[in-house]
Amino acid sequence: MTRLIFIPGNGGGTTQDNWFPSVKKELEHAGIEVIDAQFPDPQLARQSFWLPFLLNELKVDEHTILVGHSSGALAAMKLAETQKILGSVLVGACHTDLGLETEKLSGYFDTPWDWKSIKAHQKWIVLFASQDDNLISIQEPRHIHQQLGCEYHEYKDQGHFGGDYYKPDFPELSMAILRHLKR
């Protein structure tokens, strides 16, 4: 059975914030099991806590879809370097530490990205980005898209997709997942 796991961003974000609940409702209505767990280490979202939590507690496997927002997208990509998953949705993603100490402490940037493995370990990847994201330059997701050759949606007015304002709905995300599951 297909399972979907939400991975929030750092800074204390949770899977109960913004668009996560509405997307959960839409996907559960379509028969997908959605996991919206509380993650350990919510402020820094360190790789050393999050990847073992995803593997050992949430039991990510080849039937799992990961939906990561911001730092959650980093966790999804790093996990896919070594673990087979069904697919992933990356929202407001970056590939550098942005010159921020909190991002450096996360551990996601300690080793180079293995783009080939990230792509090979899943059937599909969807990336959402916005030109007006005040936290992540549009060059970051454009680079990720170039490396992964994934489905890419670039907006002009979505900011950090709820990381910087209240965004209660994200139907485009739900539709992208459902579209991939019907293939």
N, C-alpha and C positions, 0 to 999 in steps of 0.2 A: 504494500500500500504506500502511496506517495505521502510523504510527510514534509511539512514546511516549517522551518525554524526562523523566527525573527531574531536579528542581532542588532541591538541598539548602538548608538554612538556613545562616546565617552562624555565626561562632564556630568554624570548622574542621569543621563537619559534612560528611559525604560521603554519596554514594548507596550506600555499602556498609554503612551503619549501620542499626540498628533494622529497621523493616518493609520497607525498600526491596528487599532480596534476596528475601523471600518473595513480595512483590507482583510482582516481576519474573518469578519462576518461574511464578506463576499465569497471568500475562498472556502470557508466551511459550508456555505450554502451550495457550493459546487462539489462537495464531498471530499475536500482535502483536509487532512488533519493538520491543524496549525498549532505550533508550540510557541507560546509567548512568555517564556521563563524570565525570572529575575536573574541577571548575571552577577557573578562575583566581581569585585573590584570595579564598580560602575564609574568611578571618577577618572581613572587612568586607562581602563580597558586593556590592561596589559596582556600581551600574547601569552605569557607564561601562566596566566589564570584562565584566559578565555578558550584557548585551543583545547586544553585538557577537559574543560567543562563541556565543550561541544562534543568531544569524542567520548568521554567516559560517562558523563551524566545524561546528556541529551541523545547520545548514541547515533551520531551522524553516520550515514552509510550511503551506498549508491542509489538509494531510493529517496534521498533527502534533497530538498530545495532549500538553499540558504538565501535569505533576504537581509542584506546588511546595509545599514544607513551609516554613513560617515566612517567612524572607526569600526563599526560592524562590517562594513564593506572590506576593510583591511583584513579583518579576521576571516571573512569568507574566502578571500583570495589566498591568504597564507595557508589556510586549511586545505584548499584545493591543490596546493603544490604537492601534497603528499597523500591526500585522501580522495578516493573516487566519490563524487556526489552526482545527483541527477542534473542539477543546474543551479544557477545563482542569479540574483538580481542585486546589482550594486547601485546604491543611491548616494549621490554626493561623495564620490570616492576620490582619493588622492593616491599618489605613489611615492611621494616624498614626505619628510617630516615637517614641511612648510616652515622650517626655521623655528618651530615651537618646542620648548623644553618638554611640555607634557606629551607631545607626539614622539619625541626622541625616547622618552622613558617607556613608551608602550612596548618597545621591542620589535615592532613590525618592520623596522628599517635597519635592523642589525645585519641582515644578510640581503644580498641582491634578490630582486624578484625573479622567480623562475616562470616566466610567462608561458613557455612551451608546456610545462606541466600543468599550470593553472588551466589552460585551454584543453589539454588532453584528458584531464581527469573529470570532465563534465560534458554533457551533451549540448548544453547551450548556456549562454551568458547574456544578460540584458543589463545595460548601463544607462542610468538616468543622470543628466547633468544640467546645470543652468548657468548661463553667462553672468547672471547677477548674484551668484553665490558669494557672499561676503567673507566666507571662511576659506574657500578653495578656488583658486584661479581656474578658469575654464581650460587652461593648458594641461592641467593635471588629468582630468577625465579624457581629454582628447588623446593624450599620450597612452592612457590605459586602453582606449578603444583601438588605437593604432597597433598596440602590442598584441591584443587579444583578438582583433578582427571580429568583435562581437556586435550584437544588435545594439544600436546606439540611439538614444533620444536626447537631443539637446534643446533646452528651452531658453527663453530670454528672461523670464520673470518668475522663476520658482525659488530663487534664493537657495538656501541650504535645505530645501524640502522639509521645512518644519523645525529645523534646528535653530532657526533664527526668528520664527514667527509661528503662530498656530495654523497648522494645515490639517484639517480634520479628515479630508478625503484624498485618495490617490487612485482613482479608477483605472488610469492608464497602467499602473503597476499590476493590478489584478488581471486586467485584460491580457497583458503580455504573458503572464504565467499561464493563464488558461489557453491562450493561443499555442504556446509551446507544448502543453500537455496533450493537445488534440492532434499533434503531428504524428 
